[in-house]
Amino acid sequence: MTELSTLRTQYRADKAALLAALAGTGASTRGVHRTLTQLASLADGLLKTLWQRAGFTSEFVLAAVGGFGRRELFPHSDVDVLLLLPEHQCPEENAALKTQIEGFIGSCWDAGLEIGSSVRTVSDCLDEAAKDVTVQTSLLEARLITGSQALFRRFQKDFFKALDPHAFFTAKTLEMQQRHSKHEDTLYALEPNCKESPGGLRDLQVILWVAKAAGFGHNWSDLAKNGLATAFEVKQIKRNEAMLHLIRARLHQISGRREDRLVFDLQAAVAKSFGYVPPDANVDPRAFVRPSEALMRHYYWAAKAVTQLNQILLLNIEERLNPSDHSPYPLSDKFLYKAGMVEVASDDLYQRDPHAILETFLVFQSHVGLKGLSARTLRALYNARHLMDGKFRRDPVNRHTFLQILQQPSGLTHAMRLMNQTSVLGRYLWIFRKIVGQMQHDLFHVYTVDQHILMVLRNMRRFFIAEHAHEYPFCSQLAGGWDKPWQLYIAALFHDIAKGRGGDHSVLGAQEVLRFCKQHGIAAEDAKLIAFVVREHLTMSRIAQKSDLSDPDVITAFAKQVGSERYLTALYLFTVADVRGTSPKVWNAWKGKLLEDLYRATSRALGGHAPDVHTAVQERQRDALIELALYAQPFESHKALWATLDVGYFMRHDAVEIAWHTRKLSRHLTSKDPMVYARPSPVGEGLQVMVYAHDQEDLFARICGYFDQSGFSIQDARIHTTQNGYALDTFQVISTNLTEHYRELINMIESELTRVIAQVEPLPPPSRGRVSRRVKSFPITPRVSLKPDEKAQRWLLNISASDRVGLLYSVARVLAKHKIDLNLAKINTLGERVEDTFLIQGAALQHNRDQIEIETELLDALA
């Protein structure tokens, strides 16, 4: 053991010396490959010593496989080895050999190597490789460390003889597609995996694997010699590969483990290691860029280049492997159809005719069955980037072509994604280039700005495609009557294009889109609508989620703001597409219902049916009676309950809810015990819960506490006090377990919440729920706003904070302590941020000192 301890100490010291070269900001991408190779050589030396110490004879082989076989060893990567045995040797039948192998592997761990080992004969290797492409890939990179050269050469000869390059290419490209899907097919995730995500190191490795399997070379220089890559492309690959290598190596160093994800916790530290620092305090704060943001933009540009080059080289290799499948035929005098791809008719097409750059994407849209751009086209576009300058952007022909792309009846989403992937979109639309790879630190966007924009564009486009009508039927219905979809597509392109500049990005975006419309000859009437949508794209969501939609004044004011039903429809369609494009966590059926309710109410107001409270109440009561008739309720059984309810109740609940309340409560109006009923939500997601109990100061807090502890998230709360002193509250809640177990959850809520409400002991203290990694990395300063409503009868309480378990209960306890009555709660969860609005009233709100005390306690509860 003393000898192993000495070896371990020496190995760690030598490894630390090598890693020191990567630790400082002075380290460059040039030296990272050399350091990784030196780490592999260091491990080689230790393995040879341990191999000799274990006493293996010369007939055995120790080989490096996987990344270690490529002579790339990252600080905390496994040292993958293959113990290759002669055919007549079998550890299961030879106890001494088994003990010898186990002793060797154990000594590797004891000496400080994180070993990953396999023990096989040549025939075992061939059998396993035939069944598993992962094993095949690992063995493809096998490298002799020590042992029998004859046995290793035999292994290589038999392995490559059995390897089918065509099948291997297909398997690895399918595997790559699955891996990309796992990472949402975007290189612009806010916490990308620098190894596995699209544009990561694995995409480069795939190229070398399939090239090696096909006999086209072992490295980037070999690919250039064989005509699969140009010298310029090899230079770009090596530069971006080195950048990704250095990021991965520093992730390992900083985290102290095998960590390949650029998670928020590590981005700042990695950025610091690269020398990124915050700007000087004297710099305009609008130009502030976090060091982590600068690092991530550098990463995204590298990953984007890798994605482009990966496409080019894999298409070239596929064409070389299957030449008979790539016979072209003309699409026009400039472009060919080749294996489902758009192919330039000549390599210098764009040099001779720069107008053809944008025409490429118009051709792609115009021909059914095309699935992308060929390697030749991608390479030509890559080499034509310098042509897309200011003169190119000002060219009237190019402006006309770009507008045609936006106005095509099909293929827009794919065309725009292709334009972004090939950097054409950012070079033609220069202001778009500024937000490519720009992060969003708001805790509810999961994409960079450019990817969010393209996601919103995709969502908008789907409203106009019949095949997607089942997703959002009402949106598709409205889109079916819209005559100029391209107006909304342009709005999608520009709605967030001014983010990161400082100032209101909506206002700045509206100015940019007006300039775009003028340059592209778009009529003033159309430009006005587009600019309106860009400028007001946050308005409808804010009103739906923060205002009392039962208040006629809210609807009247919004109707006045939009001005016409056409503008309202445009804004509604855009808002749905926008909210859905932020994050899968942000959109839910309840938010959809709020937006649709606001749209319908505003549409009635714009149609000359001004909101009239008395008429609206009569209509809802009539509809509720029709609903009750379906359940054979006793004649006039509704009257006793309805006599205790005021106009506010009928304005805040629809006919179906009123009927449900009436059916459940008509016989229990004076019940001494609390009554709780739950049902699947009519909006199609979550549960709707009704509470009927004697009114008490801490009732809302007790209910919130129960939902928090039971794992439910409150989406909406409508609080009402009847004229006979009862609370009639309705909650919209969601839970991750609803899909399969909603019946059990309903029974649980009805029994347990009833028991909780009936308790008389003091409220328990709130739990300080754990916050997520993202919240820790990008904390939100809690904010509280307390203002009287427009009628000065009640107060609007707005809170903004990072989300956590128990947050709403903490707020409710403060309100209960000060005897504040709650009329309405709008719970708006945006990913990991909350923006909640409460309509409240109480005597304490009439005194400034009490107001300050309430606000201070709320801030403490939110912190």
SULLINPE-V389543 format. One line per field, one symbol per residue. ss: DSSP state (H for helix, E for strand, C for the rest). phi: phi as a letter, one per 40 degrees, with the letter a starting at -180 (. if undefined). psi: psi as a letter, one per 30 degrees, with the letter a starting at -180 (. if undefined). Layout:
# SULLINPE-V389543
ss=???
phi=???
psi=???
This chain:
# SULLINPE-V389543
ss=CHHHHHHHHHHHHHHHHHHHHHHCCCCCCCCHHHHHHHHHHHHHHHHHHHHHHHCCCCCCEEEECHHHHCCCCCCCCCEEEEEEECCCCCCCCCHHHHHHHHHHHHHHHHCCCCEEEEEEEHHHHHHHHHHCHHHHHHHHCCEEEEECHHHHHHHHHHHHHHCCHHHHHHHHHHHHHHHHHHCCCCCCECCCECCCCCCCHHHHHHHHHHHHHCCCCCCHHHHHHCCCCCHHHHHHHHHHHHHHHHHHHHHHHHHCCCCCECCHHHHHHHHHHCCCCCCCCCCCHHHCCCHHHHHHHHHHHHHHHHHHHHHHHHHHHHHHHCHHHCCCEECCCCEEEECCEEEECCCCHHHHCCCHHHHHHHHHHHCCCCCEECHHHHHHHHHCHHHCCHHHHHCHHHHHHHHHHHHCCCCHHHHHHHHHHCCHHHHHCHHHHCCCCCCCCCCCCCECHHHHHHHHHHHHHHHCCHHHCCCCHHHHHHHHCCCCHHHHHHHHHHCCCCCCCCCCHHHHHHHHHHHHHHHCCCCHHHHHHHHHHHHCCCHHHHHHHHCCCCCHHHHHHHHHHHCCHHHHHHHHHHHHHHHHCCCCCCCCHHHHHHHHHHHHHHHHHHCCCCCCHHHHHHHHHHHHHHHHHCCCCCCCCCHHHHCCCCHHHHHHCCHHHHHHHHHHHCCCCCCCCCEEEEEECCCCCCEEEEEEEECCCCHHHHHHHHHHHCCCEEEEEECCECCCCEEEEEEEEECCCHHHHHHHHHHHHHHHHHHHHHCCCCCCCCCCCCCCHHHHHCCCCCEEEEEECCCCCCEEEEEEEECCCCHHHHHHHHHHHCCCEEEEEECCEECCEEEEEEEEECHHHHCHHHHHHHHHHHHHHHC
phi=.ccccccccccccccccccdcccccccbcccccccccccccccdccccccccccgcccccbbbcbgccccgbbcdbccccbbccbcdccbdcbbccccccccccccccccchcccbbbbaccccdccccccbcccdcccdbcbccahcccccccdcccccccccdccccccccccccccccdbgfbccccbcccbbcdgccccccddcccccccgchbacccccccgcacccccccccccccccdccccccccccgacbbcccddbdcccccccgcbccdcccddcccbcdccccccccccccccccccccccccccccccbcccbccaccacbbbcafgbcbccaccdcccbddcccddcccdccbcgcbibcdccccccccbccccbdcccccdccccccccdccccagcdcccccccccgcccccccccdcbcgccbcbgbcbbcdcccdcccdcccdccbbdcbcccbdccccccccccbdcdcccdccbcbcbcgcggccccccccccccccccbgcddcccccccccccbcccccccccbbccccdccccccccccgaccccccccdcccccccccadcccacccccccccccccccccccgcddbdcccccccccccccccccbfcddfccccccccbccdccccbcccccccdcccbdbbcbccccbbbbadcccgagbbbbbbadcacbccccccccccccgbbccabbbabccbgbcbbbbbbbacccdcbccccccccccccdcccccbccccccccccbcdccccbcbccbbbbbccccfbbbbbbbbaccacgccccccccccdcfccbbabbcbcbgbbbbbbbbbaiccccbdccdcccccccccccc
psi=feeeeeeeeeeeeeeeeeffffelffklfefeeeeeeeeeeeeeeeeeeeeeefgklfflkjkklbeefghjjleglkjklkjkllefkjeffjeeeeeeeeeeeeeeeffgkikjlkjlleeeeeeeeffjfeeeeefegkkkelajeeeeeeeeeeefefkjeeeeeeeeeeeeeeeeeegghkfgkfiljfeflkgaeeeeeeeeeeeeefgglfleeeeeeggfkleeeeeeeeeeeeeeeeeeeeeeeefgljjgkileefeeeeeeffgklllkffkkffgkkkeeeeeeeeeeeeeeeeeeeeeeeeeeeeeeeiefghjllkeaffllkjhglkkkflfgefeeifffefeefeeeefjkfkgakleeeeeeeefgeffiaeeeffkeeeeeeeeeefgkflgeeeeeeeeeeggeeffeiefeefgkgkljiggfkglleeeeeeeeeeeeeffgkefgffeieeeeeeefgkfiefefeeeeefegfgkfflajfeeeeeeeeeeeeeeggkkeeeeeeeeeeeegffeeeeeeffljffjeeeeeeeeeeeeleeeeeeeeeeeeeeefgekffekleeeeeeeeeeeeeeeeefgfikkjeeeeeeeeeeeeeeeeffghkkkgffeeefffkaeeefffkleeeeeeeeefffghfgkfkkkkkllkkffgkalkkkkjlkklegeeeeeeeeeefggkkkfkkjkkklfggkkjkkkjlllfgeefheeeeeeeeeeeeeeeeflfllkllkkikklleeeeeikkkkkkkjlklffgelkjjkkklkklkgeeeeeeeeeeeghkkkekkjjjkicgkkikkkjlllefffkeeeeeeeeeeeeeef.
